[in-house]
Amino acid sequence: MEHKRETRDELMSRLINTKVISPVKLVDALEFRREQYDLTKRDFAFLLGLTSGNYIAILKGVRKRLPIDATKRAYAIGVPADVLLGEYDE
C-alpha cells in the first residue's frame, strides 16, 4: 500500500482543527501546583507574571487561557502542556 503525502492545505487544516482535550481543568492544575508550593494566590500570580486580579479571573472562568508568558512559567513549574494548551471536556 502506497502512502499518500498530505498536501500543505490538508496538513494545515488538520492541525488547525485538531483539539487537545485535557482530563484536568486548567484551574484545578494551577491550584494544585499553588498548594504544593504553599503560596498565596497573590504570590502565585506574581510567580506566573500576572496581577492577582487576572489570576482570580482565570480561577472564576472569566479568562479561559493564560497569556503566553504565564503559560511558559506554569509549564516550567510542572503544569502539564496538555492542560495549558488544551480544552477541558466536561
C-alpha positions in Angstrom: 0.0 0.0 0.0 1.4 3.3 -1.0 1.4 6.2 1.5 0.0 9.4 0.1 1.6 12.5 1.5 -0.8 15.2 2.7 -0.8 18.4 0.8 0.1 21.6 2.7 -3.5 22.7 2.8 -4.7 19.3 4.2 -1.9 19.4 6.8 -2.8 23.0 7.9 -6.5 22.2 8.1 -5.9 19.1 10.1 -3.6 20.9 12.6 -5.8 23.9 13.0 -8.9 21.7 13.6 -7.3 19.3 16.0 -8.3 19.9 19.6 -6.4 18.8 22.6 -8.7 17.6 25.2 -7.3 17.6 28.7 -8.6 15.4 31.5 -7.9 18.1 34.0 -9.2 21.7 34.2 -6.6 24.5 34.0 -7.9 26.0 37.2 -7.5 22.7 39.1 -4.0 22.2 37.8 -2.9 25.7 38.8 -4.5 25.5 42.2 -2.9 22.1 42.8 0.5 23.4 41.9 0.0 26.6 44.0 -0.9 24.5 47.0 2.1 22.2 46.5 4.3 25.3 46.8 2.3 26.6 49.7 1.9 30.0 48.1 -0.9 32.6 48.4 -2.9 33.3 45.3 -1.2 36.7 45.2 2.3 35.2 45.3 1.4 32.5 42.8 0.0 35.2 40.4 3.3 37.1 40.8 5.3 33.9 40.0 3.2 33.5 36.8 3.7 37.2 35.9 0.0 38.0 36.4 -1.8 40.5 38.6 -3.8 38.9 41.3 -6.9 40.2 39.6 -6.0 38.4 36.4 -5.3 35.2 38.3 -8.7 35.4 40.1 -10.4 36.0 36.7 -8.8 32.7 35.5 -10.0 30.9 38.6 -13.5 32.2 38.1 -13.5 31.3 34.4 -13.8 34.9 33.2 -10.5 34.4 31.4 -10.1 31.0 29.7 -6.4 30.9 29.0 -3.1 32.2 30.4 -1.1 34.7 28.5 1.9 33.1 26.7 4.5 34.2 29.3 2.4 32.9 32.1 1.9 29.6 30.2 5.7 29.2 29.9 6.1 29.8 33.6 3.3 27.5 34.6 4.9 24.8 32.4 8.3 25.4 34.0 6.9 24.7 37.4 5.2 21.5 36.4 1.7 22.2 35.0 1.4 19.7 32.0 1.3 21.2 28.5 -1.9 19.4 27.6 -3.7 21.2 30.5 -2.2 24.6 29.5 -3.0 24.3 25.8 -6.0 22.0 25.7 -9.7 22.2 26.4 -11.4 20.5 29.3 -14.1 18.1 28.3 -16.8 18.2 30.9 
